[in-house]
């Protein structure tokens, strides 16, 4: 018969606590006080009592869950309503021969749009 309070014990290979002081050496004994000898025991499945005849799934199948949407797609974004993202106005590409002033203006315009979208502070 199991004790009313069961404690898990870790068998160590030495008789000293570790540096943290948390692992305390234990000595395993049988109910009559004789030392418990290590070994391997094989238990037949039929010897286990109280086991259920069937085992339920750990979670219900997705098909068995009620109230879930059959599909989900976020609404299409507009400039004023969020969908998956808040749509921003298109930013024209730079010409291949753009000078530094045009590049600076383009970077600044892009940063302004990112700030307006709340992506940058």
C-alpha positions as a Markdown table, in Angstrom:
| # | Residue | x | y | z |
|---|---|---|---|---|
| 1 | Unk | 0.0 | 0.0 | 0.0 |
| 2 | Unk | 1.4 | 3.4 | -1.0 |
| 3 | Unk | 2.2 | 5.9 | 1.7 |
| 4 | Unk | -0.2 | 8.8 | 2.0 |
| 5 | Unk | 2.5 | 11.2 | 1.0 |
| 6 | Unk | 4.8 | 10.0 | -1.7 |
| 7 | Unk | 8.1 | 11.8 | -2.3 |
| 8 | Unk | 10.3 | 11.3 | -5.3 |
| 9 | Unk | 13.9 | 10.5 | -4.3 |
| 10 | Unk | 17.0 | 10.6 | -6.5 |
| 11 | Unk | 19.6 | 8.0 | -5.9 |
| 12 | Unk | 23.1 | 9.4 | -6.0 |
| 13 | Unk | 26.4 | 7.7 | -6.4 |
| 14 | Unk | 28.0 | 9.5 | -3.5 |
| 15 | Unk | 27.1 | 10.5 | 0.1 |
| 16 | Unk | 27.5 | 14.3 | -0.2 |
| 17 | Unk | 25.1 | 17.1 | -1.1 |
| 18 | Unk | 25.9 | 19.0 | -4.2 |
| 19 | Unk | 27.1 | 22.7 | -4.1 |
| 20 | Unk | 23.6 | 24.0 | -4.1 |
| 21 | Unk | 22.7 | 21.9 | -1.1 |
| 22 | Unk | 19.5 | 20.8 | -2.8 |
| 23 | Unk | 20.2 | 17.2 | -3.5 |
| 24 | Unk | 20.3 | 15.4 | -0.2 |
| 25 | Unk | 21.7 | 11.8 | -0.2 |
| 26 | Unk | 19.0 | 9.2 | 0.5 |
| 27 | Unk | 19.2 | 5.5 | 1.5 |
| 28 | Unk | 16.4 | 3.3 | 0.0 |
| 29 | Unk | 15.1 | 0.6 | 2.3 |
| 30 | Unk | 12.3 | -1.9 | 2.1 |
| 31 | Unk | 9.3 | -1.7 | 4.5 |
| 32 | Unk | 11.1 | -4.1 | 6.8 |
| 33 | Unk | 14.2 | -1.8 | 7.0 |
| 34 | Unk | 16.5 | -4.0 | 4.9 |
| 35 | Unk | 18.5 | -2.2 | 2.1 |
| 36 | Unk | 16.8 | -2.0 | -1.2 |
| 37 | Unk | 18.9 | -3.7 | -3.9 |
| 38 | Unk | 19.0 | -2.3 | -7.3 |
| 39 | Unk | 17.8 | -4.4 | -10.2 |
| 40 | Unk | 15.5 | -4.6 | -13.1 |
| 41 | Unk | 12.0 | -6.0 | -12.8 |
| 42 | Unk | 9.6 | -6.9 | -15.7 |
| 43 | Unk | 6.0 | -6.3 | -15.0 |
| 44 | Unk | 3.4 | -7.9 | -17.3 |
| 45 | Unk | 0.7 | -5.6 | -18.7 |
| 46 | Unk | -1.9 | -7.9 | -17.4 |
| 47 | Unk | -0.6 | -7.5 | -13.9 |
| 48 | Unk | -1.4 | -3.8 | -13.8 |
| 49 | Unk | -4.8 | -3.2 | -12.2 |
| 50 | Unk | -7.1 | -0.3 | -12.5 |
| 51 | Unk | -6.0 | 0.7 | -16.0 |
| 52 | Unk | -8.7 | 1.9 | -18.4 |
| 53 | Unk | -9.7 | -0.3 | -21.3 |
| 54 | Unk | -9.4 | 2.6 | -23.8 |
| 55 | Unk | -7.4 | 5.7 | -23.7 |
| 56 | Unk | -8.9 | 9.0 | -24.8 |
| 57 | Unk | -7.0 | 11.3 | -27.2 |
| 58 | Unk | -4.9 | 14.0 | -25.5 |
| 59 | Unk | -6.9 | 16.7 | -27.3 |
| 60 | Unk | -10.0 | 16.6 | -29.3 |
| 61 | Unk | -9.6 | 16.2 | -33.1 |
| 62 | Unk | -9.8 | 19.5 | -35.0 |
| 63 | Unk | -12.8 | 18.3 | -36.8 |
| 64 | Unk | -14.6 | 17.7 | -33.5 |
| 65 | Unk | -14.3 | 21.2 | -32.2 |
| 66 | Unk | -17.5 | 23.2 | -32.6 |
| 67 | Unk | -17.8 | 26.9 | -33.2 |
| 68 | Unk | -14.5 | 27.3 | -35.1 |
| 69 | Unk | -14.5 | 29.1 | -38.5 |
| 70 | Unk | -14.2 | 26.9 | -41.5 |
| 71 | Unk | -11.6 | 29.3 | -43.0 |
| 72 | Unk | -10.2 | 32.6 | -42.0 |
| 73 | Unk | -8.7 | 35.4 | -44.1 |
| 74 | Unk | -8.1 | 38.9 | -42.8 |
| 75 | Unk | -10.1 | 41.6 | -44.5 |
| 76 | Unk | -8.4 | 43.4 | -47.3 |
| 77 | Unk | -6.5 | 46.4 | -46.0 |
| 78 | Unk | -7.3 | 50.0 | -47.1 |
| 79 | Unk | -5.6 | 53.3 | -46.3 |
| 80 | Unk | -8.0 | 53.7 | -43.3 |
| 81 | Unk | -8.9 | 50.2 | -42.2 |
| 82 | Unk | -6.5 | 47.5 | -41.1 |
| 83 | Unk | -6.6 | 44.1 | -42.7 |
| 84 | Unk | -3.5 | 42.0 | -42.2 |
| 85 | Unk | -1.6 | 45.4 | -42.4 |
| 86 | Unk | -2.5 | 49.0 | -42.9 |
| 87 | Unk | -2.0 | 49.7 | -46.6 |
| 88 | Unk | 0.2 | 52.6 | -47.5 |
| 89 | Unk | 0.4 | 54.6 | -50.6 |
| 90 | Unk | 2.9 | 53.2 | -53.1 |
| 91 | Unk | 6.4 | 54.8 | -53.2 |
| 92 | Unk | 7.8 | 55.2 | -56.7 |
| 93 | Unk | 11.1 | 53.6 | -57.4 |
| 94 | Unk | 14.2 | 55.7 | -57.9 |
| 95 | Unk | 15.7 | 56.1 | -61.3 |
| 96 | Unk | 18.9 | 54.2 | -61.8 |
| 97 | Unk | 20.8 | 57.4 | -62.4 |
| 98 | Unk | 19.3 | 59.3 | -59.3 |
| 99 | Unk | 21.6 | 61.8 | -57.6 |
| 100 | Unk | 22.3 | 61.9 | -53.9 |
| 101 | Unk | 19.6 | 64.6 | -53.3 |
| 102 | Unk | 16.9 | 62.3 | -54.9 |
| 103 | Unk | 18.1 | 59.3 | -52.8 |
| 104 | Unk | 18.0 | 61.4 | -49.6 |
| 105 | Unk | 14.5 | 62.6 | -50.5 |
| 106 | Unk | 13.3 | 59.1 | -51.2 |
| 107 | Unk | 14.7 | 57.7 | -47.9 |
| 108 | Unk | 13.1 | 60.5 | -46.0 |
| 109 | Unk | 9.8 | 60.0 | -47.7 |
| 110 | Unk | 9.9 | 56.2 | -46.9 |
| 111 | Unk | 10.8 | 56.9 | -43.2 |
| 112 | Unk | 7.9 | 59.4 | -43.0 |
| 113 | Unk | 5.5 | 56.7 | -44.3 |
| 114 | Unk | 6.8 | 54.1 | -41.9 |
| 115 | Unk | 6.3 | 56.5 | -39.0 |
| 116 | Unk | 2.8 | 57.3 | -40.2 |
| 117 | Unk | 2.0 | 53.6 | -40.3 |
| 118 | Unk | 3.2 | 53.2 | -36.7 |
| 119 | Unk | 6.1 | 50.9 | -37.7 |
| 120 | Unk | 8.7 | 53.4 | -36.6 |
| 121 | Unk | 8.5 | 55.8 | -33.7 |
